[in-house]
């Protein structure tokens, strides 16, 4: 009896903790989205550094550094916008300029401008910049509640199976779009896939919570 009671107490404690977490997420949705965008910016910065290192071209690397500096100061120096746009033409890092501009306007909540830059960005080569841009496009369509388009984009990334990009993030984003669309069963299947295949990552842990939440609805 004591063991059963102790197990019940543990289960009640888990349910209580999970409910508190879900209520916190619900109350702080806007802040969490803003934090997600900020994280995307940081990821983009480090991706850029890796990309620069991979190219091993000092002159081109200086251009990439200039692009990041211009993007970082866009709020305080709006004139940098014209400078960045002038760097979206030809050149090895022109695609990086498109991505920095798009990320800036996502932060500002101007999804139309962000999409305009991403649509102009060349689609090849299929490198880390391409996948970062596609992921960002998917997030924009998710925010616009065009879930079918977001799902299509994420499936396209998965089909290419990029070694240099985190597939757990892409699968998680697709699952969220499916859930928002109302396709709970498909979303649950993806959350379970994340839970089993990416158990040691943030998205794997997050998926385990979402799996429990969806299963309690049944």
N, C-alpha and C positions, 0 to 999 in steps of 0.2 A: 504493500500500500504506500509506503514511504517513497519507494522508487517511482511509482505511478504519479504520486503527488508532486515529486520533484520534477519529473518530466513535464507535467502539465504547467508547472510554474515557469519552466524554461520556455515552453511553447507560447505561453501568455506573454512573457517578456519579449520574445521575438516578434510576435504580432504587434505588440504595443510599440516597439522600436520601429518596425516597418511602417506602421500607420503614421507615426510622428514624422518619419522621413518623407513619406508621400505627401503629407499635408504641408511640410516645409517646401517641397518642390512645387506644389500647386500654388502656394502663396508667393513664391519667389520666381515665377516663370520668366518674367521680363529680365530680372537680374541674371538668371542663369543663362538666358539667351545672349545677353550682353557679354557675360563671362566667356561663353562659347566663342563668340566672335573675337574677343581679345586673345583667347588661346589660339585661334586660327591665325591671327596676326603673328604671334610668337612662333608658331610652327612654320609659317611662311618665311619668317626671318632666318630660322635655322636651316630650313630647306635651301634657301638661297645661298647660305654660307657653304653648305655641302656641294651645291651645284657649282659654285665658283671654284671650290677646291678641286672638283673633278675635272674642270676644264683646264686648269693649270696654265692659264694665260694671264699674265700680269696686267697687260693693258686692258683687256676685256674685263678683268676682275675689278679694275678701277671704275669702269663704267657701271658695273653691277652695284658696287658700293655707293656710287653717286645716286643711282636709282633708289636705293633704300633710304639714303639720307634725305632725298627730295620727298619721298613718300612719308617719312617720319615727321617732317615739318610742314605737311600740307595744311594743317589746321591753323598754324601760326603764320604761315607764309603761303597764302592762296596763289601767289604768282608762280609757285612751283608747279602748279597744275599744267601750265603751258609748256614748261620745260620737260615735264614727264611725257606729255603727249607728243612732243617732238622726238622723243626717244622710242616711240612705238613703231617706227618705220622699219628699215632694214637693220640688220646687225644681230649678233649672236644673242644679245640680251634684250632685244626689243620685246620679246614675249614676257619677260620679267616685268617690264614697265607696264604692260597691259594688266598683268596680275596684281601688281601693287596698286594701280588705279582702281581696279575692280574691288579689291579688298577695302580700300579707303571708303568707297561709296556704299559698300555693305555696312560698314561701321556707322555711316551717316544715315542708314535706312533708306537710301535712294537706290532701290533694287533695279529700276529701269536703266539708270546710268551704268551700274555695275554690269548688268547683262549686256549692254551695248559694247562695253570694252571686251568682255569675254567672247562675244560673238565675232569680234574683229580679230581676236588673237589667233594666229596660225595653229592648226590642229596637229602639226607634226614638227619635230619628232614626238613620239609617244614616250616622253620622258617624265620626270617628276613634276615639272612645271605644268605639263599637260594634265596630269592626274589631279594636281592641286586645283587647277582651274575648273576641271569637270566636277570635282567634289564641291567646290564653291558654288557652281551653277546649280547643282542639286539642292544645296542648302537654301539658295535663293528661291527656287521654285517651291520648296517645302514651306518657306515663310509666306509665299504668295498663295498657298493652299492648292497649288497645281500638283497634286500628289502623283498623278499618273506620269507627268513629265519627270518629276524627281526620281521616281522608281525606274523609269527608262534609263536615265543617266547613270544611276548606281549599278544597274544591271550591265550597262555597257562597260563600266570600269571593271566589274567583276569578271566579265567575259575575257578581258585582256589579261587578267591575272598578273598584275604588275608586281615584280619582285621588290621594287624600290618604294612601294607605297603601302600603307597599313590597310589591309583588307578588312580587318575587324571594325575599323571606323566606318568604312563604306557599307558593310553589311548591317551595322547598327543603324546607320542613317536610312537605309532602305527599309529596315524593319519598322522604324518610327513612322516613315511615310505610309507604309501599309496599315499600321495601326491607326493613324490619323484618318486614313481613307475609309476605315471600317472593316478591313480584311483582317480580322483578329487571328484567325487560324494560320494564315500565311505569316503574319508577324510573329506569332508564338513559335512557329517552326524555326524562324531565323534566330530568335532569341535563344532557343534551345541549342541551335548550332553554335552560336557564340559562346554559350555557357560551357559546351563540351570541348570545342576546338580552340578557344582562346581563354581558358579558365584563369590564366595568370595575368591577364591584362585588365585595364580599367573597363573596357567595353564588355569583357566577359563577365566581370562582377556585376556591372550595371544590368546586363541582360538577365542575370539570375534573379535580381530583384523584380524586373519587369515580367519575367516568366511567372513568378509567384503571384504577382498582382493580377495578371490576366487569368491565371488558372483559378483564382478565388472568385472570379466573376461567373465562372461556368455553373 
